[in-house]
Amino acid sequence: MTPGAPKSPDTTGARAANKISHWLEPLGEGRFPIDVDHLALTAHTMYRRDDPITRVHGADWKDIDGCLARNPANSKEWWLSYKKAASPERQRFTKAHELGHYVLHSQLQTEFRCGSAVIVEKDTGEENIEAQANQFASYLLMPANHVRQEIESGEITFDLVSEMAKFYGVSFEAMCIRVVEITDQPAVLVYWDNGMMRRWSRSRPARLQRLRLEAPPNGPLEPFPDTLAANSSVRQCAEGALVPANRWFKNAPPGEMLREMKHTSDALERVLSLLIIPKFEPRWARDGEESVSDTFDRFIESGQYPTR
Ligand SMILES: [Zn+2]
């Protein structure tokens, strides 16, 4: 596994994970879901390091999800631990996150204790070490080129996302986030917790389209009228239904329709809305209006809502 091994540590989660993905590619489709335990126990050989991870084990924690720490009896070794009570998908993501700390940050600290909030928080990859470790995990478990092939071959539906989540051994939510990151279609993912918008993310093409969510200036951010998200009699809609785009986005031209999917989680009071949007010119561009920042972006900037 050593040919091409880097001499210095990678600086971002994405780059480091892409490098490992490249090494694993010759193993073909059988490499999924990625065996993170094995990777963790052999990572020191890939990086020619003398401080191996020597133990990967489950722990009975309530307050944290994962930990990477020096072996108390031998400071040359690392131990990787994860919350035993978590689902196998969550365990895999946590282990990959801790492996990210080993690859990227082991010079900085001797112990990393990581909580659940980091799993879905914004992962620009530059902001902090938690975001970098998340990005590493996401890219390692769901490599972009592989995911792209899956979603280019047909229509994106929640059924497809669910199949892919099983294939990669990740949670449905983690898979949704990755699909939206990678797709070349304008797509927006919205999280509702207890009927209130918690966060949203959008694909790059959706960002370029500068769509503004139909959000009131001071919240509360409840599902917009006449959308699937607002229809309490529909709990699941995996294929999606056509909805006028301006029900969601105030600057969408009249007559444009988007496809709205809905997933209601049984375990949590959480609803995910996935919107696949046609490529149209937003009204501000068409009418020569000056582009203004997105209303919801401003909510996020002002710190009212956690960013994804
Ligand atoms: Zn962490």
py3Dmol code that shows the C-alpha trace and the ligand (Angstrom):
import py3Dmol

protein = """\
ATOM      1  CA  MET A   1       0.000   0.000   0.000  1.00  0.00           C
ATOM      2  CA  THR A   2       2.986   2.330   0.168  1.00  0.00           C
ATOM      3  CA  PRO A   3       3.618   3.423  -3.454  1.00  0.00           C
ATOM      4  CA  GLY A   4       2.881   7.087  -3.801  1.00  0.00           C
ATOM      5  CA  ALA A   5       2.439   7.529  -0.061  1.00  0.00           C
ATOM      6  CA  PRO A   6       2.724  11.181   0.946  1.00  0.00           C
ATOM      7  CA  LYS A   7       5.725  12.384   2.921  1.00  0.00           C
ATOM      8  CA  SER A   8       3.853  15.205   4.615  1.00  0.00           C
ATOM      9  CA  PRO A   9       0.337  15.194   6.031  1.00  0.00           C
ATOM     10  CA  ASP A  10      -2.524  16.339   3.819  1.00  0.00           C
ATOM     11  CA  THR A  11      -4.005  19.661   4.784  1.00  0.00           C
ATOM     12  CA  THR A  12      -7.686  19.180   4.135  1.00  0.00           C
ATOM     13  CA  GLY A  13     -10.108  16.365   4.711  1.00  0.00           C
ATOM     14  CA  ALA A  14     -11.080  16.150   1.070  1.00  0.00           C
ATOM     15  CA  ARG A  15      -7.583  15.830  -0.282  1.00  0.00           C
ATOM     16  CA  ALA A  16      -6.537  13.260   2.307  1.00  0.00           C
ATOM     17  CA  ALA A  17      -9.630  11.128   1.729  1.00  0.00           C
ATOM     18  CA  ASN A  18      -9.315  11.348  -2.054  1.00  0.00           C
ATOM     19  CA  LYS A  19      -5.769  10.069  -1.792  1.00  0.00           C
ATOM     20  CA  ILE A  20      -6.843   7.029   0.228  1.00  0.00           C
ATOM     21  CA  SER A  21      -9.792   6.429  -2.140  1.00  0.00           C
ATOM     22  CA  HIS A  22      -7.330   6.385  -5.004  1.00  0.00           C
ATOM     23  CA  TRP A  23      -5.244   3.733  -3.224  1.00  0.00           C
ATOM     24  CA  LEU A  24      -8.353   1.620  -2.603  1.00  0.00           C
ATOM     25  CA  GLU A  25      -9.741   1.869  -6.147  1.00  0.00           C
ATOM     26  CA  PRO A  26      -7.998  -1.288  -7.450  1.00  0.00           C
ATOM     27  CA  LEU A  27     -10.114  -3.285  -4.962  1.00  0.00           C
ATOM     28  CA  GLY A  28     -13.163  -2.549  -7.119  1.00  0.00           C
ATOM     29  CA  GLU A  29     -16.788  -2.493  -5.982  1.00  0.00           C
ATOM     30  CA  GLY A  30     -15.993  -4.952  -3.193  1.00  0.00           C
ATOM     31  CA  ARG A  31     -14.322  -2.156  -1.207  1.00  0.00           C
ATOM     32  CA  PHE A  32     -17.752  -0.789  -0.240  1.00  0.00           C
ATOM     33  CA  PRO A  33     -18.802  -0.312   2.421  1.00  0.00           C
ATOM     34  CA  ILE A  34     -15.315   0.860   3.328  1.00  0.00           C
ATOM     35  CA  ASP A  35     -13.740  -1.278   6.079  1.00  0.00           C
ATOM     36  CA  VAL A  36     -12.705   1.588   8.337  1.00  0.00           C
ATOM     37  CA  ASP A  37     -11.422  -0.683  11.125  1.00  0.00           C
ATOM     38  CA  HIS A  38      -8.918  -2.263   8.771  1.00  0.00           C
ATOM     39  CA  LEU A  39      -7.935   1.087   7.297  1.00  0.00           C
ATOM     40  CA  ALA A  40      -7.367   2.555  10.757  1.00  0.00           C
ATOM     41  CA  LEU A  41      -5.174  -0.357  11.863  1.00  0.00           C
ATOM     42  CA  THR A  42      -3.047  -0.167   8.702  1.00  0.00           C
ATOM     43  CA  ALA A  43      -3.026   3.596   8.069  1.00  0.00           C
ATOM     44  CA  HIS A  44       0.464   3.975   9.583  1.00  0.00           C
ATOM     45  CA  THR A  45       1.926   1.789   6.815  1.00  0.00           C
ATOM     46  CA  MET A  46       0.317   3.937   4.105  1.00  0.00           C
ATOM     47  CA  TYR A  47       1.776   7.051   5.678  1.00  0.00           C
ATOM     48  CA  ARG A  48       5.048   5.424   6.829  1.00  0.00           C
ATOM     49  CA  ARG A  49       4.394   6.521  10.388  1.00  0.00           C
ATOM     50  CA  ASP A  50       5.753   5.013  13.588  1.00  0.00           C
ATOM     51  CA  ASP A  51       2.707   5.897  15.725  1.00  0.00           C
ATOM     52  CA  PRO A  52       0.088   3.329  14.676  1.00  0.00           C
ATOM     53  CA  ILE A  53      -3.532   3.002  15.708  1.00  0.00           C
ATOM     54  CA  THR A  54      -3.342  -0.322  17.541  1.00  0.00           C
ATOM     55  CA  ARG A  55      -6.892  -0.683  18.848  1.00  0.00           C
ATOM     56  CA  VAL A  56     -10.393   0.047  17.525  1.00  0.00           C
ATOM     57  CA  HIS A  57     -13.091  -0.623  20.095  1.00  0.00           C
ATOM     58  CA  GLY A  58     -16.627   0.241  21.175  1.00  0.00           C
ATOM     59  CA  ALA A  59     -17.274   2.113  24.411  1.00  0.00           C
ATOM     60  CA  ASP A  60     -20.298   2.652  26.655  1.00  0.00           C
ATOM     61  CA  TRP A  61     -20.598   6.402  26.272  1.00  0.00           C
ATOM     62  CA  LYS A  62     -23.615   8.624  26.436  1.00  0.00           C
ATOM     63  CA  ASP A  63     -22.107  12.066  25.908  1.00  0.00           C
ATOM     64  CA  ILE A  64     -19.653  11.552  23.029  1.00  0.00           C
ATOM     65  CA  ASP A  65     -19.616   9.566  19.791  1.00  0.00           C
ATOM     66  CA  GLY A  66     -15.956   8.931  19.215  1.00  0.00           C
ATOM     67  CA  CYS A  67     -12.467   9.425  20.549  1.00  0.00           C
ATOM     68  CA  LEU A  68      -8.904   9.183  19.275  1.00  0.00           C
ATOM     69  CA  ALA A  69      -6.340   9.177  22.064  1.00  0.00           C
ATOM     70  CA  ARG A  70      -2.837   8.014  22.892  1.00  0.00           C
ATOM     71  CA  ASN A  71      -2.579   4.608  24.532  1.00  0.00           C
ATOM     72  CA  PRO A  72      -2.094   5.520  28.207  1.00  0.00           C
ATOM     73  CA  ALA A  73       0.560   2.805  28.543  1.00  0.00           C
ATOM     74  CA  ASN A  74       2.447   3.626  25.346  1.00  0.00           C
ATOM     75  CA  SER A  75       2.405   7.131  23.915  1.00  0.00           C
ATOM     76  CA  LYS A  76       3.666   5.874  20.545  1.00  0.00           C
ATOM     77  CA  GLU A  77       0.306   4.209  19.929  1.00  0.00           C
ATOM     78  CA  TRP A  78      -3.226   5.520  19.318  1.00  0.00           C
ATOM     79  CA  TRP A  79      -6.540   4.013  20.317  1.00  0.00           C
ATOM     80  CA  LEU A  80      -9.687   4.711  18.328  1.00  0.00           C
ATOM     81  CA  SER A  81     -12.980   4.278  20.180  1.00  0.00           C
ATOM     82  CA  TYR A  82     -16.604   4.778  19.244  1.00  0.00           C
ATOM     83  CA  LYS A  83     -20.007   4.716  20.918  1.00  0.00           C
ATOM     84  CA  LYS A  84     -21.178   1.113  20.975  1.00  0.00           C
ATOM     85  CA  ALA A  85     -24.864   2.046  21.218  1.00  0.00           C
ATOM     86  CA  ALA A  86     -24.817   3.993  17.924  1.00  0.00           C
ATOM     87  CA  SER A  87     -26.144   2.451  14.688  1.00  0.00           C
ATOM     88  CA  PRO A  88     -23.580   0.638  12.485  1.00  0.00           C
ATOM     89  CA  GLU A  89     -23.831   3.501   9.950  1.00  0.00           C
ATOM     90  CA  ARG A  90     -23.147   6.094  12.595  1.00  0.00           C
ATOM     91  CA  GLN A  91     -20.285   4.021  14.015  1.00  0.00           C
ATOM     92  CA  ARG A  92     -18.701   3.810  10.563  1.00  0.00           C
ATOM     93  CA  PHE A  93     -18.932   7.580  10.070  1.00  0.00           C
ATOM     94  CA  THR A  94     -17.513   8.211  13.556  1.00  0.00           C
ATOM     95  CA  LYS A  95     -14.603   5.826  12.987  1.00  0.00           C
ATOM     96  CA  ALA A  96     -13.845   7.512   9.650  1.00  0.00           C
ATOM     97  CA  HIS A  97     -14.027  10.904  11.405  1.00  0.00           C
ATOM     98  CA  GLU A  98     -11.501   9.750  14.042  1.00  0.00           C
ATOM     99  CA  LEU A  99      -9.266   8.324  11.322  1.00  0.00           C
ATOM    100  CA  GLY A 100      -9.429  11.811   9.796  1.00  0.00           C
ATOM    101  CA  HIS A 101      -8.004  13.240  13.021  1.00  0.00           C
ATOM    102  CA  TYR A 102      -5.227  10.635  12.924  1.00  0.00           C
ATOM    103  CA  VAL A 103      -4.286  11.505   9.337  1.00  0.00           C
ATOM    104  CA  LEU A 104      -4.713  15.269   9.584  1.00  0.00           C
ATOM    105  CA  HIS A 105      -4.374  16.467  13.154  1.00  0.00           C
ATOM    106  CA  SER A 106      -2.362  14.057  15.280  1.00  0.00           C
ATOM    107  CA  GLN A 107       0.464  16.596  15.555  1.00  0.00           C
ATOM    108  CA  LEU A 108      -1.899  19.082  17.173  1.00  0.00           C
ATOM    109  CA  GLN A 109      -3.426  17.173  20.094  1.00  0.00           C
ATOM    110  CA  THR A 110      -2.970  13.959  22.016  1.00  0.00           C
ATOM    111  CA  GLU A 111      -6.698  13.390  22.449  1.00  0.00           C
ATOM    112  CA  PHE A 112      -9.795  14.118  20.356  1.00  0.00           C
ATOM    113  CA  ARG A 113     -13.231  13.706  21.925  1.00  0.00           C
ATOM    114  CA  CYS A 114     -15.978  14.167  19.392  1.00  0.00           C
ATOM    115  CA  GLY A 115     -19.699  14.756  19.869  1.00  0.00           C
ATOM    116  CA  SER A 116     -22.743  14.071  17.749  1.00  0.00           C
ATOM    117  CA  ALA A 117     -23.294  17.654  16.606  1.00  0.00           C
ATOM    118  CA  VAL A 118     -20.230  17.533  14.402  1.00  0.00           C
ATOM    119  CA  ILE A 119     -21.681  14.884  12.120  1.00  0.00           C
ATOM    120  CA  VAL A 120     -24.010  17.222  10.252  1.00  0.00           C
ATOM    121  CA  GLU A 121     -22.526  20.646  10.845  1.00  0.00           C
ATOM    122  CA  LYS A 122     -21.085  22.709   8.034  1.00  0.00           C
ATOM    123  CA  ASP A 123     -18.076  21.064   6.500  1.00  0.00           C
ATOM    124  CA  THR A 124     -16.221  23.593   4.440  1.00  0.00           C
ATOM    125  CA  GLY A 125     -13.084  21.657   5.283  1.00  0.00           C
ATOM    126  CA  GLU A 126     -11.173  24.791   6.252  1.00  0.00           C
ATOM    127  CA  GLU A 127     -12.934  26.180   9.277  1.00  0.00           C
ATOM    128  CA  ASN A 128     -11.784  23.871  12.019  1.00  0.00           C
ATOM    129  CA  ILE A 129     -10.495  20.422  12.695  1.00  0.00           C
ATOM    130  CA  GLU A 130     -13.955  18.973  13.385  1.00  0.00           C
ATOM    131  CA  ALA A 131     -15.205  20.160   9.998  1.00  0.00           C
ATOM    132  CA  GLN A 132     -12.085  18.761   8.342  1.00  0.00           C
ATOM    133  CA  ALA A 133     -12.531  15.365   9.994  1.00  0.00           C
ATOM    134  CA  ASN A 134     -16.178  15.305   8.872  1.00  0.00           C
ATOM    135  CA  GLN A 135     -15.225  16.156   5.347  1.00  0.00           C
ATOM    136  CA  PHE A 136     -12.585  13.412   5.433  1.00  0.00           C
ATOM    137  CA  ALA A 137     -15.187  10.874   6.586  1.00  0.00           C
ATOM    138  CA  SER A 138     -17.763  11.906   4.013  1.00  0.00           C
ATOM    139  CA  TYR A 139     -15.297  11.815   1.101  1.00  0.00           C
ATOM    140  CA  LEU A 140     -13.723   8.549   2.250  1.00  0.00           C
ATOM    141  CA  LEU A 141     -17.003   6.641   2.670  1.00  0.00           C
ATOM    142  CA  MET A 142     -18.745   8.183  -0.370  1.00  0.00           C
ATOM    143  CA  PRO A 143     -16.087   9.047  -2.981  1.00  0.00           C
ATOM    144  CA  ALA A 144     -17.254  11.753  -5.389  1.00  0.00           C
ATOM    145  CA  ASN A 145     -16.477   9.972  -8.644  1.00  0.00           C
ATOM    146  CA  HIS A 146     -18.300   6.835  -7.503  1.00  0.00           C
ATOM    147  CA  VAL A 147     -21.348   8.709  -6.216  1.00  0.00           C
ATOM    148  CA  ARG A 148     -21.466  10.782  -9.410  1.00  0.00           C
ATOM    149  CA  GLN A 149     -21.762   7.648 -11.545  1.00  0.00           C
ATOM    150  CA  GLU A 150     -24.663   6.432  -9.420  1.00  0.00           C
ATOM    151  CA  ILE A 151     -26.651   9.650  -9.655  1.00  0.00           C
ATOM    152  CA  GLU A 152     -25.923  10.378 -13.310  1.00  0.00           C
ATOM    153  CA  SER A 153     -27.442   7.097 -14.420  1.00  0.00           C
ATOM    154  CA  GLY A 154     -31.011   8.030 -13.505  1.00  0.00           C
ATOM    155  CA  GLU A 155     -33.384  10.344 -11.730  1.00  0.00           C
ATOM    156  CA  ILE A 156     -32.502  11.283  -8.144  1.00  0.00           C
ATOM    157  CA  THR A 157     -35.181   9.906  -5.822  1.00  0.00           C
ATOM    158  CA  PHE A 158     -35.211   9.103  -2.116  1.00  0.00           C
ATOM    159  CA  ASP A 159     -35.406   5.410  -3.097  1.00  0.00           C
ATOM    160  CA  LEU A 160     -32.121   5.787  -4.958  1.00  0.00           C
ATOM    161  CA  VAL A 161     -30.586   7.708  -2.035  1.00  0.00           C
ATOM    162  CA  SER A 162     -31.729   4.967   0.336  1.00  0.00           C
ATOM    163  CA  GLU A 163     -30.190   2.219  -1.836  1.00  0.00           C
ATOM    164  CA  MET A 164     -26.949   4.168  -2.056  1.00  0.00           C
ATOM    165  CA  ALA A 165     -26.869   4.703   1.723  1.00  0.00           C
ATOM    166  CA  LYS A 166     -27.063   0.928   2.196  1.00  0.00           C
ATOM    167  CA  PHE A 167     -24.362   0.332  -0.408  1.00  0.00           C
ATOM    168  CA  TYR A 168     -21.921   2.781   1.220  1.00  0.00           C
ATOM    169  CA  GLY A 169     -22.982   1.824   4.756  1.00  0.00           C
ATOM    170  CA  VAL A 170     -23.880   5.380   5.779  1.00  0.00           C
ATOM    171  CA  SER A 171     -26.989   7.035   7.183  1.00  0.00           C
ATOM    172  CA  PHE A 172     -29.746   8.260   4.900  1.00  0.00           C
ATOM    173  CA  GLU A 173     -29.036  11.857   5.960  1.00  0.00           C
ATOM    174  CA  ALA A 174     -25.303  11.616   5.309  1.00  0.00           C
ATOM    175  CA  MET A 175     -26.093  10.201   1.863  1.00  0.00           C
ATOM    176  CA  CYS A 176     -28.575  13.018   1.100  1.00  0.00           C
ATOM    177  CA  ILE A 177     -25.954  15.632   2.003  1.00  0.00           C
ATOM    178  CA  ARG A 178     -23.367  13.981  -0.238  1.00  0.00           C
ATOM    179  CA  VAL A 179     -25.749  13.640  -3.198  1.00  0.00           C
ATOM    180  CA  VAL A 180     -26.614  17.342  -2.981  1.00  0.00           C
ATOM    181  CA  GLU A 181     -22.902  18.235  -2.764  1.00  0.00           C
ATOM    182  CA  ILE A 182     -22.109  16.264  -5.894  1.00  0.00           C
ATOM    183  CA  THR A 183     -25.075  16.565  -8.260  1.00  0.00           C
ATOM    184  CA  ASP A 184     -24.782  18.880 -11.249  1.00  0.00           C
ATOM    185  CA  GLN A 185     -28.488  19.717 -10.990  1.00  0.00           C
ATOM    186  CA  PRO A 186     -29.812  22.605  -8.935  1.00  0.00           C
ATOM    187  CA  ALA A 187     -30.862  20.817  -5.738  1.00  0.00           C
ATOM    188  CA  VAL A 188     -31.752  21.991  -2.240  1.00  0.00           C
ATOM    189  CA  LEU A 189     -31.990  19.882   0.923  1.00  0.00           C
ATOM    190  CA  VAL A 190     -34.011  21.267   3.846  1.00  0.00           C
ATOM    191  CA  TYR A 191     -34.170  19.835   7.384  1.00  0.00           C
ATOM    192  CA  TRP A 192     -37.247  20.398   9.503  1.00  0.00           C
ATOM    193  CA  ASP A 193     -37.141  19.516  13.203  1.00  0.00           C
ATOM    194  CA  ASN A 194     -40.466  19.556  15.033  1.00  0.00           C
ATOM    195  CA  GLY A 195     -41.997  21.506  12.155  1.00  0.00           C
ATOM    196  CA  MET A 196     -39.336  24.246  12.118  1.00  0.00           C
ATOM    197  CA  MET A 197     -36.582  24.720   9.572  1.00  0.00           C
ATOM    198  CA  ARG A 198     -33.255  23.829  11.122  1.00  0.00           C
ATOM    199  CA  ARG A 199     -30.843  24.077   8.259  1.00  0.00           C
ATOM    200  CA  TRP A 200     -30.526  23.711   4.547  1.00  0.00           C
ATOM    201  CA  SER A 201     -27.841  22.989   1.997  1.00  0.00           C
ATOM    202  CA  ARG A 202     -27.766  23.373  -1.745  1.00  0.00           C
ATOM    203  CA  SER A 203     -25.800  22.115  -4.693  1.00  0.00           C
ATOM    204  CA  ARG A 204     -23.355  24.372  -6.473  1.00  0.00           C
ATOM    205  CA  PRO A 205     -25.689  24.852  -9.465  1.00  0.00           C
ATOM    206  CA  ALA A 206     -28.445  25.916  -7.016  1.00  0.00           C
ATOM    207  CA  ARG A 207     -26.054  28.378  -5.392  1.00  0.00           C
ATOM    208  CA  LEU A 208     -25.212  29.859  -8.788  1.00  0.00           C
ATOM    209  CA  GLN A 209     -28.915  30.281  -9.472  1.00  0.00           C
ATOM    210  CA  ARG A 210     -29.147  32.436  -6.308  1.00  0.00           C
ATOM    211  CA  LEU A 211     -32.603  31.262  -5.428  1.00  0.00           C
ATOM    212  CA  ARG A 212     -34.100  32.908  -2.377  1.00  0.00           C
ATOM    213  CA  LEU A 213     -36.213  30.806  -0.047  1.00  0.00           C
ATOM    214  CA  GLU A 214     -39.713  32.157   0.518  1.00  0.00           C
ATOM    215  CA  ALA A 215     -38.854  32.922   4.150  1.00  0.00           C
ATOM    216  CA  PRO A 216     -40.440  35.650   6.273  1.00  0.00           C
ATOM    217  CA  PRO A 217     -37.937  38.288   7.410  1.00  0.00           C
ATOM    218  CA  ASN A 218     -38.018  37.324  11.073  1.00  0.00           C
ATOM    219  CA  GLY A 219     -39.138  33.693  11.046  1.00  0.00           C
ATOM    220  CA  PRO A 220     -40.519  31.422  12.353  1.00  0.00           C
ATOM    221  CA  LEU A 221     -39.474  29.245   9.469  1.00  0.00           C
ATOM    222  CA  GLU A 222     -42.325  26.832   9.045  1.00  0.00           C
ATOM    223  CA  PRO A 223     -43.087  24.836   5.895  1.00  0.00           C
ATOM    224  CA  PHE A 224     -44.363  27.107   3.128  1.00  0.00           C
ATOM    225  CA  PRO A 225     -48.088  26.790   2.277  1.00  0.00           C
ATOM    226  CA  ASP A 226     -49.053  24.362  -0.495  1.00  0.00           C
ATOM    227  CA  THR A 227     -45.788  22.435  -0.404  1.00  0.00           C
ATOM    228  CA  LEU A 228     -45.402  18.750   0.423  1.00  0.00           C
ATOM    229  CA  ALA A 229     -43.414  19.777   3.485  1.00  0.00           C
ATOM    230  CA  ALA A 230     -46.526  21.545   4.815  1.00  0.00           C
ATOM    231  CA  ASN A 231     -48.863  18.647   4.044  1.00  0.00           C
ATOM    232  CA  SER A 232     -49.101  16.612   7.233  1.00  0.00           C
ATOM    233  CA  SER A 233     -51.080  13.839   5.527  1.00  0.00           C
ATOM    234  CA  VAL A 234     -48.039  12.981   3.379  1.00  0.00           C
ATOM    235  CA  ARG A 235     -45.217  11.427   5.417  1.00  0.00           C
ATOM    236  CA  GLN A 236     -43.166   9.934   2.603  1.00  0.00           C
ATOM    237  CA  CYS A 237     -42.854  10.867  -1.044  1.00  0.00           C
ATOM    238  CA  ALA A 238     -39.781   9.136  -2.428  1.00  0.00           C
ATOM    239  CA  GLU A 239     -40.322   9.895  -6.136  1.00  0.00           C
ATOM    240  CA  GLY A 240     -41.328  13.506  -5.575  1.00  0.00           C
ATOM    241  CA  ALA A 241     -44.272  15.627  -6.672  1.00  0.00           C
ATOM    242  CA  LEU A 242     -44.285  18.678  -8.932  1.00  0.00           C
ATOM    243  CA  VAL A 243     -44.783  21.914  -7.010  1.00  0.00           C
ATOM    244  CA  PRO A 244     -44.672  25.513  -8.331  1.00  0.00           C
ATOM    245  CA  ALA A 245     -41.090  26.669  -7.753  1.00  0.00           C
ATOM    246  CA  ASN A 246     -42.197  30.040  -6.373  1.00  0.00           C
ATOM    247  CA  ARG A 247     -43.923  28.343  -3.425  1.00  0.00           C
ATOM    248  CA  TRP A 248     -40.387  27.742  -2.182  1.00  0.00           C
ATOM    249  CA  PHE A 249     -38.339  30.467  -3.844  1.00  0.00           C
ATOM    250  CA  LYS A 250     -39.684  33.977  -4.075  1.00  0.00           C
ATOM    251  CA  ASN A 251     -37.556  34.846  -7.113  1.00  0.00           C
ATOM    252  CA  ALA A 252     -38.545  31.800  -9.197  1.00  0.00           C
ATOM    253  CA  PRO A 253     -40.457  32.776 -12.341  1.00  0.00           C
ATOM    254  CA  PRO A 254     -44.182  31.941 -12.344  1.00  0.00           C
ATOM    255  CA  GLY A 255     -44.988  28.708 -14.141  1.00  0.00           C
ATOM    256  CA  GLU A 256     -41.711  26.960 -13.281  1.00  0.00           C
ATOM    257  CA  MET A 257     -42.194  23.692 -11.409  1.00  0.00           C
ATOM    258  CA  LEU A 258     -39.748  21.878  -9.167  1.00  0.00           C
ATOM    259  CA  ARG A 259     -39.814  18.284  -7.923  1.00  0.00           C
ATOM    260  CA  GLU A 260     -40.230  18.027  -4.155  1.00  0.00           C
ATOM    261  CA  MET A 261     -39.475  14.826  -2.227  1.00  0.00           C
ATOM    262  CA  LYS A 262     -40.289  14.234   1.411  1.00  0.00           C
ATOM    263  CA  HIS A 263     -38.845  11.839   3.965  1.00  0.00           C
ATOM    264  CA  THR A 264     -40.174  11.648   7.507  1.00  0.00           C
ATOM    265  CA  SER A 265     -37.924   9.922   9.994  1.00  0.00           C
ATOM    266  CA  ASP A 266     -39.664   7.494  12.321  1.00  0.00           C
ATOM    267  CA  ALA A 267     -37.130   7.795  15.101  1.00  0.00           C
ATOM    268  CA  LEU A 268     -36.891  11.584  15.197  1.00  0.00           C
ATOM    269  CA  GLU A 269     -39.315  14.405  14.640  1.00  0.00           C
ATOM    270  CA  ARG A 270     -37.353  15.210  11.526  1.00  0.00           C
ATOM    271  CA  VAL A 271     -38.482  15.773   7.966  1.00  0.00           C
ATOM    272  CA  LEU A 272     -36.138  16.068   5.015  1.00  0.00           C
ATOM    273  CA  SER A 273     -37.251  17.886   1.884  1.00  0.00           C
ATOM    274  CA  LEU A 274     -35.223  17.415  -1.262  1.00  0.00           C
ATOM    275  CA  LEU A 275     -35.962  19.799  -4.123  1.00  0.00           C
ATOM    276  CA  ILE A 276     -34.750  19.184  -7.660  1.00  0.00           C
ATOM    277  CA  ILE A 277     -35.062  22.462  -9.491  1.00  0.00           C
ATOM    278  CA  PRO A 278     -35.129  23.167 -13.236  1.00  0.00           C
ATOM    279  CA  LYS A 279     -32.408  25.405 -14.586  1.00  0.00           C
ATOM    280  CA  PHE A 280     -34.130  28.757 -15.000  1.00  0.00           C
ATOM    281  CA  GLU A 281     -33.005  32.331 -14.724  1.00  0.00           C
ATOM    282  CA  PRO A 282     -34.081  33.808 -11.411  1.00  0.00           C
ATOM    283  CA  ARG A 283     -36.249  36.893 -11.634  1.00  0.00           C
ATOM    284  CA  TRP A 284     -33.628  39.310 -10.354  1.00  0.00           C
ATOM    285  CA  ALA A 285     -31.328  38.392 -13.233  1.00  0.00           C
ATOM    286  CA  ARG A 286     -34.068  38.508 -15.852  1.00  0.00           C
ATOM    287  CA  ASP A 287     -35.456  41.873 -14.740  1.00  0.00           C
ATOM    288  CA  GLY A 288     -32.023  43.409 -14.331  1.00  0.00           C
ATOM    289  CA  GLU A 289     -32.493  43.743 -10.571  1.00  0.00           C
ATOM    290  CA  GLU A 290     -29.365  43.956  -8.524  1.00  0.00           C
ATOM    291  CA  SER A 291     -28.567  40.640  -6.930  1.00  0.00           C
ATOM    292  CA  VAL A 292     -29.127  40.692  -3.218  1.00  0.00           C
ATOM    293  CA  SER A 293     -27.955  38.170  -0.699  1.00  0.00           C
ATOM    294  CA  ASP A 294     -30.293  35.347   0.028  1.00  0.00           C
ATOM    295  CA  THR A 295     -32.736  36.012   2.854  1.00  0.00           C
ATOM    296  CA  PHE A 296     -31.942  32.715   4.445  1.00  0.00           C
ATOM    297  CA  ASP A 297     -28.217  33.223   3.981  1.00  0.00           C
ATOM    298  CA  ARG A 298     -28.658  36.335   6.098  1.00  0.00           C
ATOM    299  CA  PHE A 299     -30.368  34.308   8.803  1.00  0.00           C
ATOM    300  CA  ILE A 300     -27.393  32.027   8.805  1.00  0.00           C
ATOM    301  CA  GLU A 301     -24.890  34.864   8.783  1.00  0.00           C
ATOM    302  CA  SER A 302     -26.597  36.480  11.750  1.00  0.00           C
ATOM    303  CA  GLY A 303     -26.204  33.226  13.643  1.00  0.00           C
ATOM    304  CA  GLN A 304     -29.909  32.565  14.065  1.00  0.00           C
ATOM    305  CA  TYR A 305     -29.607  29.107  12.610  1.00  0.00           C
ATOM    306  CA  PRO A 306     -26.783  26.629  12.588  1.00  0.00           C
ATOM    307  CA  THR A 307     -25.289  26.315   9.137  1.00  0.00           C
ATOM    308  CA  ARG A 308     -24.997  22.968   7.567  1.00  0.00           C
TER     309      ARG A 308
END
"""
ligand_1 = """\
1
ZN
Zn -13.629 15.098 15.949
"""
view = py3Dmol.view(width=600, height=400)
view.addModel(protein, "pdb")
view.setStyle({"model": 0}, {"cartoon": {"style": "trace"}})
view.addModel(ligand_1, "xyz")
view.setStyle({"model": 1}, {"stick": {}})
view.zoomTo()
view.show()
